[in-house]
Amino acid sequence: MLLAHDTATSVMDPVMQFGFAGLSCVLLVFLFWGVKRLLAAFEANTKVIEQNAATIDRVSVSVDKHEQAATHRSKEVENAMYDMREKLITRPCIARGERGAEN
């Protein structure tokens, strides 16, 4: 159906071409803006990952130091208990003397 003034609109009309060109420019601007924001988000994410990795490394070193100290302390306690056991074994039993007195 034709319009009231009997003219058809063609895709090749300059108005339609400028409209498509304008829409394309607007879409390109949105595309570049979105990519720019995406890259900024990736950069921020990378910084956070680097900070987390550094923190994990520091915690790991701290845990290793505490673990070594605890192992050293546990060996000291074990050695002290062994020495006390040896000293107790070498002493005479005082309970044996008391039983003999009662019987």
Biopython code that builds the backbone (N, CA, C, O; Angstrom):
import numpy as np
from Bio.PDB.StructureBuilder import StructureBuilder

atoms = [
    (1, "MET", "N", (0.840, -1.178, 0.000)),
    (1, "MET", "CA", (0.000, 0.000, 0.000)),
    (1, "MET", "C", (0.884, 1.239, 0.000)),
    (1, "MET", "O", (1.863, 1.329, 0.741)),
    (2, "LEU", "N", (0.527, 2.159, -0.821)),
    (2, "LEU", "CA", (1.299, 3.371, -0.950)),
    (2, "LEU", "C", (0.772, 4.428, 0.006)),
    (2, "LEU", "O", (-0.381, 4.397, 0.437)),
    (3, "LEU", "N", (1.660, 5.364, 0.321)),
    (3, "LEU", "CA", (1.263, 6.444, 1.212)),
    (3, "LEU", "C", (0.302, 7.392, 0.500)),
    (3, "LEU", "O", (0.034, 7.248, -0.693)),
    (4, "ALA", "N", (-0.194, 8.334, 1.230)),
    (4, "ALA", "CA", (-1.195, 9.249, 0.694)),
    (4, "ALA", "C", (-0.667, 10.048, -0.492)),
    (4, "ALA", "O", (-1.442, 10.407, -1.378)),
    (5, "HIS", "N", (0.615, 10.332, -0.531)),
    (5, "HIS", "CA", (1.127, 11.125, -1.646)),
    (5, "HIS", "C", (1.797, 10.240, -2.698)),
    (5, "HIS", "O", (2.548, 10.736, -3.538)),
    (6, "ASP", "N", (1.533, 8.953, -2.656)),
    (6, "ASP", "CA", (1.934, 7.996, -3.682)),
    (6, "ASP", "C", (3.453, 7.879, -3.872)),
    (6, "ASP", "O", (3.928, 7.812, -5.006)),
    (7, "THR", "N", (4.202, 7.856, -2.792)),
    (7, "THR", "CA", (5.656, 7.631, -2.890)),
    (7, "THR", "C", (6.012, 6.487, -1.962)),
    (7, "THR", "O", (5.460, 6.377, -0.867)),
    (8, "ALA", "N", (6.920, 5.644, -2.385)),
    (8, "ALA", "CA", (7.378, 4.511, -1.575)),
    (8, "ALA", "C", (8.735, 4.855, -0.963)),
    (8, "ALA", "O", (9.538, 5.561, -1.572)),
    (9, "THR", "N", (8.980, 4.355, 0.239)),
    (9, "THR", "CA", (10.255, 4.600, 0.909)),
    (9, "THR", "C", (11.197, 3.453, 0.580)),
    (9, "THR", "O", (10.849, 2.286, 0.759)),
    (10, "SER", "N", (12.367, 3.778, 0.109)),
    (10, "SER", "CA", (13.345, 2.769, -0.276)),
    (10, "SER", "C", (14.490, 2.753, 0.742)),
    (10, "SER", "O", (14.769, 3.753, 1.404)),
    (11, "VAL", "N", (15.139, 1.601, 0.847)),
    (11, "VAL", "CA", (16.294, 1.475, 1.741)),
    (11, "VAL", "C", (17.442, 2.314, 1.217)),
    (11, "VAL", "O", (18.321, 2.698, 1.988)),
    (12, "MET", "N", (17.455, 2.601, -0.036)),
    (12, "MET", "CA", (18.532, 3.376, -0.645)),
    (12, "MET", "C", (18.337, 4.883, -0.500)),
    (12, "MET", "O", (19.184, 5.660, -0.941)),
    (13, "ASP", "N", (17.238, 5.299, 0.109)),
    (13, "ASP", "CA", (17.021, 6.728, 0.329)),
    (13, "ASP", "C", (18.093, 7.252, 1.283)),
    (13, "ASP", "O", (18.515, 6.539, 2.194)),
    (14, "PRO", "N", (18.536, 8.494, 1.079)),
    (14, "PRO", "CA", (19.578, 9.062, 1.943)),
    (14, "PRO", "C", (19.159, 9.126, 3.418)),
    (14, "PRO", "O", (19.998, 8.939, 4.299)),
    (15, "VAL", "N", (17.907, 9.381, 3.694)),
    (15, "VAL", "CA", (17.444, 9.461, 5.086)),
    (15, "VAL", "C", (17.604, 8.102, 5.764)),
    (15, "VAL", "O", (18.052, 8.032, 6.908)),
    (16, "MET", "N", (17.248, 7.046, 5.084)),
    (16, "MET", "CA", (17.376, 5.702, 5.643)),
    (16, "MET", "C", (18.852, 5.338, 5.823)),
    (16, "MET", "O", (19.225, 4.723, 6.822)),
    (17, "GLN", "N", (19.681, 5.715, 4.863)),
    (17, "GLN", "CA", (21.110, 5.404, 4.964)),
    (17, "GLN", "C", (21.749, 6.140, 6.137)),
    (17, "GLN", "O", (22.548, 5.555, 6.867)),
    (18, "PHE", "N", (21.409, 7.413, 6.328)),
    (18, "PHE", "CA", (21.939, 8.164, 7.466)),
    (18, "PHE", "C", (21.432, 7.594, 8.787)),
    (18, "PHE", "O", (22.150, 7.596, 9.787)),
    (19, "GLY", "N", (20.209, 7.112, 8.785)),
    (19, "GLY", "CA", (19.652, 6.493, 9.999)),
    (19, "GLY", "C", (20.421, 5.230, 10.365)),
    (19, "GLY", "O", (20.774, 5.031, 11.527)),
    (20, "PHE", "N", (20.683, 4.371, 9.371)),
    (20, "PHE", "CA", (21.459, 3.161, 9.626)),
    (20, "PHE", "C", (22.882, 3.503, 10.061)),
    (20, "PHE", "O", (23.428, 2.874, 10.968)),
    (21, "ALA", "N", (23.481, 4.506, 9.408)),
    (21, "ALA", "CA", (24.846, 4.913, 9.768)),
    (21, "ALA", "C", (24.888, 5.456, 11.191)),
    (21, "ALA", "O", (25.805, 5.152, 11.954)),
    (22, "GLY", "N", (23.880, 6.267, 11.546)),
    (22, "GLY", "CA", (23.823, 6.803, 12.910)),
    (22, "GLY", "C", (23.648, 5.710, 13.950)),
    (22, "GLY", "O", (24.302, 5.718, 14.993)),
    (23, "LEU", "N", (22.755, 4.764, 13.656)),
    (23, "LEU", "CA", (22.532, 3.653, 14.575)),
    (23, "LEU", "C", (23.806, 2.819, 14.717)),
    (23, "LEU", "O", (24.133, 2.369, 15.815)),
    (24, "SER", "N", (24.520, 2.612, 13.618)),
    (24, "SER", "CA", (25.773, 1.859, 13.665)),
    (24, "SER", "C", (26.805, 2.572, 14.528)),
    (24, "SER", "O", (27.511, 1.936, 15.310)),
    (25, "CYS", "N", (26.893, 3.893, 14.387)),
    (25, "CYS", "CA", (27.839, 4.662, 15.209)),
    (25, "CYS", "C", (27.481, 4.563, 16.687)),
    (25, "CYS", "O", (28.364, 4.389, 17.527)),
    (26, "VAL", "N", (26.217, 4.670, 17.006)),
    (26, "VAL", "CA", (25.782, 4.556, 18.404)),
    (26, "VAL", "C", (26.114, 3.171, 18.956)),
    (26, "VAL", "O", (26.585, 3.048, 20.086)),
    (27, "LEU", "N", (25.869, 2.136, 18.165)),
    (27, "LEU", "CA", (26.183, 0.783, 18.617)),
    (27, "LEU", "C", (27.681, 0.577, 18.794)),
    (27, "LEU", "O", (28.102, -0.105, 19.728)),
    (28, "LEU", "N", (28.492, 1.155, 17.912)),
    (28, "LEU", "CA", (29.946, 1.067, 18.065)),
    (28, "LEU", "C", (30.425, 1.763, 19.336)),
    (28, "LEU", "O", (31.308, 1.264, 20.034)),
    (29, "VAL", "N", (29.834, 2.922, 19.628)),
    (29, "VAL", "CA", (30.197, 3.633, 20.858)),
    (29, "VAL", "C", (29.859, 2.779, 22.068)),
    (29, "VAL", "O", (30.676, 2.670, 22.983)),
    (30, "PHE", "N", (28.681, 2.172, 22.102)),
    (30, "PHE", "CA", (28.307, 1.294, 23.214)),
    (30, "PHE", "C", (29.237, 0.076, 23.300)),
    (30, "PHE", "O", (29.589, -0.371, 24.391)),
    (31, "LEU", "N", (29.624, -0.445, 22.147)),
    (31, "LEU", "CA", (30.526, -1.595, 22.125)),
    (31, "LEU", "C", (31.881, -1.219, 22.722)),
    (31, "LEU", "O", (32.394, -1.933, 23.583)),
    (32, "PHE", "N", (32.465, -0.112, 22.278)),
    (32, "PHE", "CA", (33.756, 0.315, 22.810)),
    (32, "PHE", "C", (33.665, 0.654, 24.295)),
    (32, "PHE", "O", (34.572, 0.328, 25.061)),
    (33, "TRP", "N", (32.592, 1.299, 24.702)),
    (33, "TRP", "CA", (32.390, 1.626, 26.118)),
    (33, "TRP", "C", (32.311, 0.347, 26.954)),
    (33, "TRP", "O", (32.901, 0.269, 28.031)),
    (34, "GLY", "N", (31.582, -0.649, 26.457)),
    (34, "GLY", "CA", (31.458, -1.916, 27.194)),
    (34, "GLY", "C", (32.781, -2.652, 27.283)),
    (34, "GLY", "O", (33.107, -3.209, 28.331)),
    (35, "VAL", "N", (33.550, -2.664, 26.198)),
    (35, "VAL", "CA", (34.853, -3.321, 26.212)),
    (35, "VAL", "C", (35.804, -2.599, 27.169)),
    (35, "VAL", "O", (36.570, -3.236, 27.892)),
    (36, "LYS", "N", (35.747, -1.271, 27.167)),
    (36, "LYS", "CA", (36.599, -0.493, 28.082)),
    (36, "LYS", "C", (36.262, -0.828, 29.527)),
    (36, "LYS", "O", (37.170, -1.013, 30.338)),
    (37, "ARG", "N", (34.991, -0.909, 29.865)),
    (37, "ARG", "CA", (34.584, -1.257, 31.238)),
    (37, "ARG", "C", (34.978, -2.684, 31.581)),
    (37, "ARG", "O", (35.384, -2.965, 32.708)),
    (38, "LEU", "N", (34.859, -3.578, 30.622)),
    (38, "LEU", "CA", (35.232, -4.972, 30.845)),
    (38, "LEU", "C", (36.723, -5.094, 31.120)),
    (38, "LEU", "O", (37.130, -5.831, 32.019)),
    (39, "LEU", "N", (37.538, -4.380, 30.358)),
    (39, "LEU", "CA", (38.986, -4.405, 30.585)),
    (39, "LEU", "C", (39.345, -3.806, 31.946)),
    (39, "LEU", "O", (40.250, -4.299, 32.620)),
    (40, "ALA", "N", (38.647, -2.754, 32.350)),
    (40, "ALA", "CA", (38.895, -2.165, 33.669)),
    (40, "ALA", "C", (38.531, -3.164, 34.768)),
    (40, "ALA", "O", (39.234, -3.263, 35.774)),
    (41, "ALA", "N", (37.445, -3.899, 34.582)),
    (41, "ALA", "CA", (37.053, -4.907, 35.570)),
    (41, "ALA", "C", (38.080, -6.037, 35.630)),
    (41, "ALA", "O", (38.399, -6.524, 36.715)),
    (42, "PHE", "N", (38.601, -6.457, 34.474)),
    (42, "PHE", "CA", (39.634, -7.491, 34.455)),
    (42, "PHE", "C", (40.897, -7.014, 35.160)),
    (42, "PHE", "O", (41.533, -7.782, 35.882)),
    (43, "GLU", "N", (41.261, -5.758, 34.956)),
    (43, "GLU", "CA", (42.453, -5.205, 35.606)),
    (43, "GLU", "C", (42.264, -5.164, 37.123)),
    (43, "GLU", "O", (43.170, -5.528, 37.872)),
    (44, "ALA", "N", (41.108, -4.728, 37.568)),
    (44, "ALA", "CA", (40.837, -4.706, 39.007)),
    (44, "ALA", "C", (40.839, -6.124, 39.574)),
    (44, "ALA", "O", (41.343, -6.354, 40.673)),
    (45, "ASN", "N", (40.282, -7.065, 38.832)),
    (45, "ASN", "CA", (40.252, -8.457, 39.262)),
    (45, "ASN", "C", (41.672, -9.017, 39.368)),
    (45, "ASN", "O", (41.983, -9.754, 40.303)),
    (46, "THR", "N", (42.521, -8.670, 38.419)),
    (46, "THR", "CA", (43.908, -9.125, 38.443)),
    (46, "THR", "C", (44.638, -8.584, 39.670)),
    (46, "THR", "O", (45.412, -9.304, 40.301)),
    (47, "LYS", "N", (44.394, -7.324, 40.006)),
    (47, "LYS", "CA", (45.025, -6.738, 41.201)),
    (47, "LYS", "C", (44.575, -7.466, 42.455)),
    (47, "LYS", "O", (45.388, -7.743, 43.337)),
    (48, "VAL", "N", (43.302, -7.775, 42.544)),
    (48, "VAL", "CA", (42.788, -8.489, 43.716)),
    (48, "VAL", "C", (43.412, -9.879, 43.812)),
    (48, "VAL", "O", (43.779, -10.327, 44.898)),
    (49, "ILE", "N", (43.530, -10.556, 42.677)),
    (49, "ILE", "CA", (44.131, -11.893, 42.677)),
    (49, "ILE", "C", (45.590, -11.809, 43.118)),
    (49, "ILE", "O", (46.046, -12.658, 43.884)),
    (50, "GLU", "N", (46.332, -10.801, 42.650)),
    (50, "GLU", "CA", (47.728, -10.630, 43.060)),
    (50, "GLU", "C", (47.829, -10.375, 44.558)),
    (50, "GLU", "O", (48.700, -10.935, 45.224)),
    (51, "GLN", "N", (46.945, -9.534, 45.095)),
    (51, "GLN", "CA", (46.959, -9.248, 46.529)),
    (51, "GLN", "C", (46.621, -10.504, 47.330)),
    (51, "GLN", "O", (47.238, -10.762, 48.364)),
    (52, "ASN", "N", (45.662, -11.276, 46.868)),
    (52, "ASN", "CA", (45.301, -12.510, 47.568)),
    (52, "ASN", "C", (46.455, -13.506, 47.541)),
    (52, "ASN", "O", (46.724, -14.170, 48.542)),
    (53, "ALA", "N", (47.135, -13.616, 46.407)),
    (53, "ALA", "CA", (48.271, -14.538, 46.306)),
    (53, "ALA", "C", (49.389, -14.119, 47.254)),
    (53, "ALA", "O", (49.998, -14.967, 47.907)),
    (54, "ALA", "N", (49.663, -12.816, 47.336)),
    (54, "ALA", "CA", (50.698, -12.326, 48.255)),
    (54, "ALA", "C", (50.305, -12.610, 49.707)),
    (54, "ALA", "O", (51.148, -13.003, 50.513)),
    (55, "THR", "N", (49.038, -12.414, 50.037)),
    (55, "THR", "CA", (48.571, -12.687, 51.397)),
    (55, "THR", "C", (48.679, -14.167, 51.718)),
    (55, "THR", "O", (49.092, -14.535, 52.818)),
    (56, "ILE", "N", (48.315, -15.015, 50.775)),
    (56, "ILE", "CA", (48.416, -16.462, 50.992)),
    (56, "ILE", "C", (49.877, -16.855, 51.204)),
    (56, "ILE", "O", (50.171, -17.696, 52.053)),
    (57, "ASP", "N", (50.789, -16.260, 50.447)),
    (57, "ASP", "CA", (52.213, -16.549, 50.629)),
    (57, "ASP", "C", (52.684, -16.145, 52.022)),
    (57, "ASP", "O", (53.410, -16.895, 52.675)),
    (58, "ARG", "N", (52.269, -14.953, 52.484)),
    (58, "ARG", "CA", (52.669, -14.510, 53.824)),
    (58, "ARG", "C", (52.113, -15.432, 54.895)),
    (58, "ARG", "O", (52.821, -15.777, 55.842)),
    (59, "VAL", "N", (50.866, -15.833, 54.762)),
    (59, "VAL", "CA", (50.251, -16.738, 55.738)),
    (59, "VAL", "C", (50.952, -18.092, 55.712)),
    (59, "VAL", "O", (51.173, -18.700, 56.760)),
    (60, "SER", "N", (51.294, -18.553, 54.542)),
    (60, "SER", "CA", (51.984, -19.840, 54.413)),
    (60, "SER", "C", (53.337, -19.809, 55.117)),
    (60, "SER", "O", (53.698, -20.751, 55.823)),
    (61, "VAL", "N", (54.081, -18.727, 54.924)),
    (61, "VAL", "CA", (55.379, -18.595, 55.591)),
    (61, "VAL", "C", (55.182, -18.547, 57.104)),
    (61, "VAL", "O", (55.931, -19.180, 57.848)),
    (62, "SER", "N", (54.184, -17.805, 57.558)),
    (62, "SER", "CA", (53.910, -17.714, 58.992)),
    (62, "SER", "C", (53.526, -19.067, 59.574)),
    (62, "SER", "O", (53.989, -19.434, 60.655)),
    (63, "VAL", "N", (52.691, -19.802, 58.871)),
    (63, "VAL", "CA", (52.280, -21.132, 59.344)),
    (63, "VAL", "C", (53.485, -22.061, 59.400)),
    (63, "VAL", "O", (53.632, -22.829, 60.351)),
    (64, "ASP", "N", (54.349, -21.998, 58.389)),
    (64, "ASP", "CA", (55.549, -22.835, 58.383)),
    (64, "ASP", "C", (56.439, -22.521, 59.583)),
    (64, "ASP", "O", (56.963, -23.432, 60.223)),
    (65, "LYS", "N", (56.613, -21.231, 59.890)),
    (65, "LYS", "CA", (57.440, -20.848, 61.043)),
    (65, "LYS", "C", (56.838, -21.371, 62.335)),
    (65, "LYS", "O", (57.552, -21.908, 63.182)),
    (66, "HIS", "N", (55.514, -21.216, 62.494)),
    (66, "HIS", "CA", (54.866, -21.697, 63.715)),
    (66, "HIS", "C", (54.923, -23.219, 63.805)),
    (66, "HIS", "O", (55.077, -23.778, 64.891)),
    (67, "GLU", "N", (54.799, -23.875, 62.674)),
    (67, "GLU", "CA", (54.862, -25.334, 62.657)),
    (67, "GLU", "C", (56.253, -25.813, 63.053)),
    (67, "GLU", "O", (56.389, -26.775, 63.809)),
    (68, "GLN", "N", (57.278, -25.148, 62.549)),
    (68, "GLN", "CA", (58.641, -25.513, 62.918)),
    (68, "GLN", "C", (58.889, -25.277, 64.400)),
    (68, "GLN", "O", (59.520, -26.098, 65.066)),
    (69, "ALA", "N", (58.394, -24.155, 64.920)),
    (69, "ALA", "CA", (58.564, -23.860, 66.341)),
    (69, "ALA", "C", (57.821, -24.889, 67.187)),
    (69, "ALA", "O", (58.345, -25.342, 68.205)),
    (70, "ALA", "N", (56.621, -25.260, 66.785)),
    (70, "ALA", "CA", (55.852, -26.255, 67.540)),
    (70, "ALA", "C", (56.541, -27.610, 67.493)),
    (70, "ALA", "O", (56.563, -28.326, 68.494)),
    (71, "THR", "N", (57.099, -27.971, 66.356)),
    (71, "THR", "CA", (57.828, -29.241, 66.242)),
    (71, "THR", "C", (59.047, -29.223, 67.150)),
    (71, "THR", "O", (59.342, -30.215, 67.818)),
    (72, "HIS", "N", (59.752, -28.108, 67.177)),
    (72, "HIS", "CA", (60.936, -27.985, 68.035)),
    (72, "HIS", "C", (60.532, -28.099, 69.508)),
    (72, "HIS", "O", (61.181, -28.808, 70.278)),
    (73, "ARG", "N", (59.450, -27.393, 69.904)),
    (73, "ARG", "CA", (58.972, -27.464, 71.292)),
    (73, "ARG", "C", (58.531, -28.879, 71.638)),
    (73, "ARG", "O", (58.808, -29.358, 72.737)),
    (74, "SER", "N", (57.859, -29.545, 70.732)),
    (74, "SER", "CA", (57.382, -30.891, 71.015)),
    (74, "SER", "C", (58.559, -31.842, 71.175)),
    (74, "SER", "O", (58.498, -32.750, 72.004)),
    (75, "LYS", "N", (59.625, -31.660, 70.410)),
    (75, "LYS", "CA", (60.817, -32.484, 70.570)),
    (75, "LYS", "C", (61.485, -32.205, 71.908)),
    (75, "LYS", "O", (61.974, -33.125, 72.563)),
    (76, "GLU", "N", (61.508, -30.931, 72.321)),
    (76, "GLU", "CA", (62.080, -30.597, 73.627)),
    (76, "GLU", "C", (61.289, -31.251, 74.753)),
    (76, "GLU", "O", (61.878, -31.788, 75.691)),
    (77, "VAL", "N", (59.975, -31.212, 74.671)),
    (77, "VAL", "CA", (59.125, -31.825, 75.690)),
    (77, "VAL", "C", (59.322, -33.337, 75.696)),
    (77, "VAL", "O", (59.400, -33.954, 76.758)),
    (78, "GLU", "N", (59.401, -33.927, 74.514)),
    (78, "GLU", "CA", (59.609, -35.371, 74.417)),
    (78, "GLU", "C", (60.954, -35.766, 75.042)),
    (78, "GLU", "O", (61.036, -36.751, 75.775)),
    (79, "ASN", "N", (61.996, -34.998, 74.750)),
    (79, "ASN", "CA", (63.306, -35.279, 75.332)),
    (79, "ASN", "C", (63.289, -35.113, 76.846)),
    (79, "ASN", "O", (63.879, -35.925, 77.558)),
    (80, "ALA", "N", (62.628, -34.082, 77.347)),
    (80, "ALA", "CA", (62.538, -33.871, 78.791)),
    (80, "ALA", "C", (61.783, -35.020, 79.448)),
    (80, "ALA", "O", (62.183, -35.491, 80.513)),
    (81, "MET", "N", (60.699, -35.478, 78.832)),
    (81, "MET", "CA", (59.947, -36.608, 79.399)),
    (81, "MET", "C", (60.793, -37.875, 79.402)),
    (81, "MET", "O", (60.752, -38.645, 80.362)),
    (82, "TYR", "N", (61.560, -38.096, 78.335)),
    (82, "TYR", "CA", (62.421, -39.276, 78.262)),
    (82, "TYR", "C", (63.497, -39.221, 79.353)),
    (82, "TYR", "O", (63.784, -40.225, 80.005)),
    (83, "ASP", "N", (64.096, -38.019, 79.545)),
    (83, "ASP", "CA", (65.103, -37.869, 80.599)),
    (83, "ASP", "C", (64.502, -38.130, 81.972)),
    (83, "ASP", "O", (65.121, -38.796, 82.802)),
    (84, "MET", "N", (63.297, -37.610, 82.220)),
    (84, "MET", "CA", (62.642, -37.823, 83.512)),
    (84, "MET", "C", (62.334, -39.306, 83.704)),
    (84, "MET", "O", (62.490, -39.825, 84.809)),
    (85, "ARG", "N", (61.907, -39.982, 82.671)),
    (85, "ARG", "CA", (61.626, -41.419, 82.755)),
    (85, "ARG", "C", (62.890, -42.188, 83.132)),
    (85, "ARG", "O", (62.870, -43.072, 83.989)),
    (86, "GLU", "N", (63.989, -41.826, 82.468)),
    (86, "GLU", "CA", (65.252, -42.510, 82.760)),
    (86, "GLU", "C", (65.687, -42.267, 84.204)),
    (86, "GLU", "O", (66.168, -43.182, 84.872)),
    (87, "LYS", "N", (65.518, -41.048, 84.680)),
    (87, "LYS", "CA", (65.896, -40.748, 86.070)),
    (87, "LYS", "C", (65.009, -41.505, 87.050)),
    (87, "LYS", "O", (65.492, -42.010, 88.063)),
    (88, "LEU", "N", (63.714, -41.585, 86.754)),
    (88, "LEU", "CA", (62.801, -42.308, 87.653)),
    (88, "LEU", "C", (63.104, -43.802, 87.662)),
    (88, "LEU", "O", (62.981, -44.446, 88.704)),
    (89, "ILE", "N", (63.489, -44.353, 86.543)),
    (89, "ILE", "CA", (63.802, -45.781, 86.476)),
    (89, "ILE", "C", (65.046, -46.091, 87.302)),
    (89, "ILE", "O", (65.127, -47.143, 87.935)),
    (90, "THR", "N", (66.014, -45.178, 87.297)),
    (90, "THR", "CA", (67.262, -45.435, 88.023)),
    (90, "THR", "C", (67.101, -45.273, 89.530)),
    (90, "THR", "O", (67.945, -45.791, 90.261)),
    (91, "ARG", "N", (66.109, -44.612, 90.033)),
    (91, "ARG", "CA", (65.920, -44.425, 91.482)),
    (91, "ARG", "C", (65.241, -45.650, 92.079)),
    (91, "ARG", "O", (64.477, -46.347, 91.411)),
    (92, "PRO", "N", (65.529, -45.891, 93.321)),
    (92, "PRO", "CA", (64.870, -47.031, 93.978)),
    (92, "PRO", "C", (63.412, -46.722, 94.278)),
    (92, "PRO", "O", (63.038, -45.561, 94.447)),
    (93, "CYS", "N", (62.607, -47.744, 94.342)),
    (93, "CYS", "CA", (61.177, -47.583, 94.596)),
    (93, "CYS", "C", (60.978, -47.409, 96.102)),
    (93, "CYS", "O", (61.344, -48.285, 96.886)),
    (94, "ILE", "N", (60.401, -46.283, 96.499)),
    (94, "ILE", "CA", (60.179, -46.043, 97.926)),
    (94, "ILE", "C", (58.927, -46.758, 98.422)),
    (94, "ILE", "O", (58.774, -46.966, 99.626)),
    (95, "ALA", "N", (58.058, -47.126, 97.542)),
    (95, "ALA", "CA", (56.838, -47.832, 97.951)),
    (95, "ALA", "C", (57.173, -49.246, 98.396)),
    (95, "ALA", "O", (56.482, -49.786, 99.260)),
    (96, "ARG", "N", (58.177, -49.849, 97.856)),
    (96, "ARG", "CA", (58.559, -51.195, 98.224)),
    (96, "ARG", "C", (59.010, -51.251, 99.682)),
    (96, "ARG", "O", (58.744, -52.221, 100.392)),
    (97, "GLY", "N", (59.679, -50.220, 100.103)),
    (97, "GLY", "CA", (60.131, -50.179, 101.510)),
    (97, "GLY", "C", (58.979, -50.011, 102.465)),
    (97, "GLY", "O", (59.009, -50.578, 103.558)),
    (98, "GLU", "N", (57.965, -49.258, 102.099)),
    (98, "GLU", "CA", (56.827, -49.046, 102.980)),
    (98, "GLU", "C", (55.985, -50.315, 103.083)),
    (98, "GLU", "O", (55.453, -50.603, 104.155)),
    (99, "ARG", "N", (55.854, -51.059, 102.033)),
    (99, "ARG", "CA", (55.091, -52.291, 102.083)),
    (99, "ARG", "C", (55.771, -53.313, 102.981)),
    (99, "ARG", "O", (55.130, -54.061, 103.719)),
    (100, "GLY", "N", (57.065, -53.313, 102.887)),
    (100, "GLY", "CA", (57.804, -54.257, 103.715)),
    (100, "GLY", "C", (57.634, -53.952, 105.199)),
    (100, "GLY", "O", (57.620, -54.863, 106.027)),
    (101, "ALA", "N", (57.507, -52.690, 105.528)),
    (101, "ALA", "CA", (57.351, -52.299, 106.933)),
    (101, "ALA", "C", (55.986, -52.659, 107.453)),
    (101, "ALA", "O", (55.839, -52.985, 108.631)),
    (102, "GLU", "N", (54.979, -52.608, 106.598)),
    (102, "GLU", "CA", (53.613, -52.913, 107.017)),
    (102, "GLU", "C", (53.431, -54.408, 107.197)),
    (102, "GLU", "O", (52.691, -54.826, 108.088)),
    (103, "ASN", "N", (54.067, -55.211, 106.398)),
    (103, "ASN", "CA", (53.882, -56.668, 106.464)),
    (103, "ASN", "C", (54.632, -57.214, 107.576)),
    (103, "ASN", "O", (54.607, -58.424, 107.802)),
]
sb = StructureBuilder()
sb.init_structure("model")
sb.init_model(0)
sb.init_chain("A")
sb.init_seg("    ")
for serial, (resi, resn, name, xyz) in enumerate(atoms, 1):
    if name == "N":
        sb.init_residue(resn, " ", resi, " ")
    sb.init_atom(name, np.array(xyz, "f"), 0.0, 1.0, " ", f" {name:<3s}", serial, name[0])
structure = sb.get_structure()
